[in-house]
């Protein structure tokens, strides 16, 4: 059975795969990629990649798609925020207006629900008074283990705006991190090629990060990090590649000799700034107490 759907104004510049999940069916990325390769999802009678940005009045043809997934795949269910989640949520808002919010995401909580993490910021925000009568739109992500600033749009217009600003690198982020070992240079630029998979396809992407050493000793370094690209796990991967992984990283790490007893990743999204309609927005938030305590224990310059 063939279906033809027309792209509306709300979804102009949206990725094809994201449009599909919003308008047709919430299925695994691998299933979308598979059907695109087989020509069962095409745009204007032509094959497009999943990352294709839709244009106004594009026609999307869907041909005889089997929506069945792996037998072991469980249906995604929204996380039901607890009273404790909601009571604590008001303290995480750094900015809250009619178009977007900026929150200070705690470590150990995912941005969105996943196979291993049901508790997530997105579902908690849906239940807060700050998002009453609004839908939270995630426009970027920070890792579950990372604390710090996260922008959440409140309408599709601003979700698309922020997505465009991120793509054009008009949103500037600064992280604080504690890395293992002493850097040979006090500042510099890390330029590397990282690899990731989209379905079965291996993708090579360039990652650029500016760094400055705030303080260091022979064992640890306190860093300011400014990623100029937005790759998945970029800071964690790059620092490991250069022999200085983030302290407390259980995935991108060196041998057990530097295991973090607090089991916390020492990476914090510290500042974010951008410009909208000639208005400057600058936000910052201090790292959590466990981060500042670690600085003292490792004899590094105090953050304050």
C-alpha positions as CSV (number, residue, x, y, z in Angstrom):
1,X,0.0,0.0,0.0
2,X,1.4,3.4,-1.0
3,X,0.9,6.6,1.0
4,X,1.8,10.1,-0.1
5,X,2.3,12.8,2.6
6,X,2.9,16.5,2.1
7,X,5.5,18.4,4.2
8,X,3.8,21.2,6.1
9,X,5.4,24.5,7.3
10,X,6.0,23.1,10.8
11,X,8.4,20.5,9.4
12,X,10.4,22.6,6.9
13,X,14.2,22.0,7.5
14,X,13.4,18.9,9.6
15,X,15.5,15.7,9.0
16,X,13.6,13.0,7.0
17,X,14.1,10.4,9.8
18,X,12.8,12.8,12.5
19,X,9.8,13.8,10.4
20,X,9.0,10.1,9.9
21,X,9.1,9.4,13.6
22,X,6.8,12.4,14.4
23,X,4.3,11.8,11.6
24,X,4.2,8.2,10.7
25,X,5.6,5.8,13.4
26,X,8.1,5.9,16.3
27,X,10.4,3.0,15.1
28,X,14.1,2.3,15.6
29,X,16.5,4.3,13.5
30,X,17.8,1.1,11.9
31,X,14.4,0.3,10.5
32,X,14.0,3.7,8.9
33,X,17.5,3.4,7.4
34,X,16.7,0.0,6.0
35,X,13.5,1.2,4.4
36,X,15.2,4.2,2.9
37,X,17.9,2.0,1.3
38,X,15.2,-0.2,-0.1
39,X,13.4,2.8,-1.7
40,X,10.3,2.4,0.5
41,X,10.7,5.9,1.8
42,X,11.4,8.4,-1.0
43,X,11.0,12.2,-1.4
44,X,9.6,13.6,-4.6
45,X,10.1,10.2,-6.3
46,X,13.8,10.3,-5.4
47,X,15.9,8.5,-2.8
48,X,17.2,10.7,-0.1
49,X,19.4,10.1,3.0
50,X,17.9,10.0,6.4
51,X,19.6,13.3,7.2
52,X,17.9,15.1,4.2
53,X,16.4,18.4,5.3
54,X,12.8,18.6,4.1
55,X,11.5,21.5,2.1
56,X,8.0,23.0,2.0
57,X,5.5,20.9,0.0
58,X,8.0,18.0,-0.5
59,X,6.0,14.9,-1.2
60,X,7.0,11.8,0.8
61,X,6.1,8.4,-0.7
62,X,5.8,5.5,1.7
63,X,5.6,2.1,0.0
64,X,4.6,-1.2,1.7
65,X,6.6,-0.7,4.9
66,X,6.6,-3.5,7.4
67,X,6.6,-1.7,10.8
68,X,7.4,-4.9,12.8
69,X,10.5,-4.6,14.8
70,X,12.8,-7.1,16.6
71,X,10.8,-9.5,18.9
72,X,13.0,-8.4,21.8
73,X,12.3,-4.7,21.2
74,X,9.9,-3.3,23.9
75,X,7.4,-0.6,23.2
76,X,8.7,2.7,24.3
77,X,6.8,4.1,27.3
78,X,7.1,7.5,28.7
79,X,8.7,7.8,32.1
80,X,6.1,8.8,34.8
81,X,7.8,11.6,36.8
82,X,7.6,11.0,40.6
83,X,6.5,13.6,43.1
84,X,10.2,13.9,44.1
85,X,11.2,14.5,40.5
86,X,8.7,17.3,40.1
87,X,9.4,18.9,43.5
88,X,13.1,19.1,42.6
89,X,12.6,20.3,39.1
90,X,12.0,24.0,39.9
91,X,15.6,24.3,41.1
92,X,17.1,23.3,37.8
93,X,15.7,26.2,35.8
94,X,18.3,28.8,34.8
95,X,16.0,30.6,32.3
96,X,12.3,30.2,31.6
97,X,10.3,32.2,29.1
98,X,7.5,31.6,26.6
99,X,9.7,30.2,23.9
100,X,12.4,28.2,25.6
101,X,14.0,27.2,28.9
102,X,17.6,26.6,29.9
103,X,18.1,24.0,32.6
104,X,21.0,22.8,34.8
105,X,20.8,19.1,34.1
106,X,22.0,16.9,37.0
107,X,24.4,14.1,36.2
108,X,23.1,10.5,36.0
109,X,19.9,11.4,34.3
110,X,19.4,11.0,30.5
111,X,18.0,13.7,28.3
112,X,15.6,11.3,26.6
113,X,14.4,7.8,27.4
114,X,16.5,5.0,26.0
115,X,16.7,1.2,26.2
116,X,18.9,1.5,29.4
117,X,17.5,4.7,30.9
118,X,13.8,5.2,31.4
119,X,14.1,8.2,33.8
120,X,14.8,11.2,31.7
121,X,14.6,15.0,31.7
122,X,12.2,15.3,28.8
123,X,9.4,13.3,30.5
124,X,10.0,15.1,33.8
125,X,9.7,18.5,32.2
126,X,6.3,17.6,30.6
127,X,4.9,17.4,34.2
128,X,6.4,20.7,35.5
129,X,4.5,24.0,36.0
130,X,7.1,25.7,33.8
131,X,6.0,23.5,30.9
132,X,2.3,23.7,31.6
133,X,0.5,24.1,28.2
134,X,3.8,23.7,26.4
135,X,5.6,20.7,24.7
136,X,9.3,20.3,25.5
137,X,11.5,20.0,22.4
138,X,15.0,18.8,22.8
139,X,17.3,20.7,20.4
140,X,20.6,19.3,21.5
141,X,21.9,16.7,24.0
142,X,24.5,16.3,26.7
143,X,25.5,12.9,27.9
144,X,23.6,11.2,30.8
145,X,26.8,11.3,32.9
146,X,27.5,15.0,32.2
147,X,26.0,17.8,34.3
148,X,25.2,21.3,33.1
149,X,23.3,23.6,30.7
150,X,20.7,22.3,28.3
151,X,18.4,24.3,26.1
152,X,14.8,23.0,25.7
153,X,12.5,24.7,23.2
154,X,8.8,25.2,24.0
155,X,7.4,25.4,20.5
156,X,8.3,24.0,17.1
157,X,9.3,27.5,15.7
158,X,12.0,27.9,18.3
159,X,13.0,24.2,18.1
160,X,13.7,24.7,14.4
161,X,15.5,28.0,15.2
162,X,17.8,26.5,17.7
163,X,18.5,23.5,15.4
164,X,19.5,25.9,12.7
165,X,21.7,27.9,15.1
166,X,23.5,24.7,16.2
167,X,24.0,23.6,12.7
168,X,25.5,27.0,11.7
169,X,27.7,26.9,14.9
170,X,26.1,30.0,16.2
171,X,25.6,28.6,19.7
172,X,28.7,28.6,21.7
173,X,29.3,26.2,24.6
174,X,32.0,26.0,27.3
175,X,32.6,22.9,29.4
176,X,34.7,22.4,32.5
177,X,36.5,19.1,32.9
178,X,39.0,17.3,35.1
179,X,41.3,15.2,33.0
180,X,44.0,12.6,33.9
181,X,47.6,13.7,33.4
182,X,49.4,16.9,32.8
183,X,49.1,18.7,29.4
184,X,52.3,19.7,27.6
185,X,50.7,22.9,26.4
186,X,48.6,25.4,28.4
187,X,46.2,25.9,25.5
188,X,45.6,24.6,22.0
189,X,43.2,23.1,19.5
190,X,42.3,19.4,19.3
191,X,41.5,18.3,15.8
192,X,40.5,14.7,15.2
193,X,38.4,12.4,13.1
194,X,35.8,10.4,14.9
195,X,33.7,7.5,13.7
196,X,30.1,6.6,14.2
197,X,27.4,4.4,12.6
198,X,24.1,5.4,10.9
199,X,22.5,2.0,10.5
200,X,25.1,-0.2,8.9
201,X,27.0,2.8,7.4
202,X,30.3,3.9,9.1
203,X,30.5,7.7,9.1
204,X,33.8,9.7,9.5
205,X,33.4,13.2,11.0
206,X,35.8,15.9,12.0
207,X,35.9,17.1,15.6
208,X,37.4,20.4,16.7
209,X,37.8,21.5,20.3
210,X,39.6,24.4,21.8
211,X,41.1,23.9,25.3
212,X,42.8,25.9,28.0
213,X,44.4,24.5,31.1
214,X,43.2,26.4,34.2
215,X,45.4,24.4,36.6
216,X,47.4,21.2,36.6
217,X,49.8,19.0,38.4
218,X,51.6,15.8,37.4
219,X,48.5,13.7,37.8
220,X,45.5,15.8,36.9
221,X,44.5,18.9,34.8
222,X,41.5,21.2,35.3
223,X,40.3,22.3,31.8
224,X,38.1,24.8,30.0
225,X,36.8,23.1,26.8
226,X,35.1,24.8,23.9
227,X,33.8,22.4,21.3
228,X,33.5,23.9,17.8
229,X,31.7,20.9,16.4
230,X,29.0,18.9,17.9
231,X,29.9,15.2,17.6
232,X,28.5,12.5,19.9
233,X,30.8,12.0,23.0
234,X,33.2,14.5,21.3
235,X,35.0,15.8,24.3
236,X,35.3,12.4,26.0
237,X,36.6,10.7,22.8
238,X,39.0,13.4,21.9
239,X,40.6,13.6,25.3
240,X,41.1,9.9,25.4
241,X,42.6,10.0,22.0
242,X,45.2,12.5,23.2
243,X,46.0,10.5,26.3
244,X,44.1,12.6,28.8
245,X,40.6,11.0,29.4
246,X,38.0,12.7,31.6
247,X,38.4,11.6,35.2
248,X,35.6,9.3,36.2
249,X,34.7,8.2,32.6
250,X,33.7,4.6,32.7
251,X,33.6,4.2,28.9
252,X,36.4,6.3,27.4
253,X,39.2,5.6,29.9
254,X,42.6,4.3,30.7
255,X,43.4,1.3,32.9
256,X,41.9,0.9,36.3
257,X,44.7,2.7,38.1
258,X,42.8,6.0,37.9
259,X,39.3,4.7,38.8
260,X,37.1,7.4,40.3
261,X,35.7,6.2,43.7
262,X,32.8,8.6,43.5
263,X,31.7,7.0,40.1
264,X,31.1,10.5,38.7
265,X,32.1,11.9,35.3
266,X,34.1,15.1,35.9
267,X,32.6,17.0,32.9
268,X,30.2,20.0,33.3
269,X,28.5,22.1,30.6
270,X,29.4,25.5,32.2
271,X,28.4,28.2,29.8
272,X,26.2,28.7,26.7
273,X,25.6,31.8,24.7
274,X,23.8,32.8,21.5
275,X,22.1,35.7,19.6
276,X,18.4,35.8,18.6
277,X,17.1,38.9,16.9
278,X,20.1,40.9,17.9
279,X,19.6,40.0,21.6
280,X,22.4,38.4,23.4
281,X,21.7,35.5,25.7
282,X,24.5,34.3,28.1
283,X,23.9,31.6,30.7
284,X,26.3,29.9,33.1
285,X,26.0,27.5,36.1
286,X,28.5,26.3,38.6
287,X,29.6,22.7,38.6
288,X,28.1,20.4,41.2
289,X,29.6,20.0,44.7
290,X,31.2,16.7,43.9
291,X,33.1,18.4,41.0
292,X,34.4,21.2,43.3
293,X,35.3,18.7,46.0
294,X,37.3,16.7,43.5
295,X,39.3,19.8,42.6
296,X,40.3,20.2,46.2
297,X,41.1,16.6,46.7
298,X,43.4,16.6,43.6
299,X,45.1,19.8,44.7
300,X,43.8,21.8,41.8
301,X,42.7,25.4,41.7
302,X,39.3,25.9,43.3
303,X,36.6,26.9,40.8
304,X,35.4,29.8,42.8
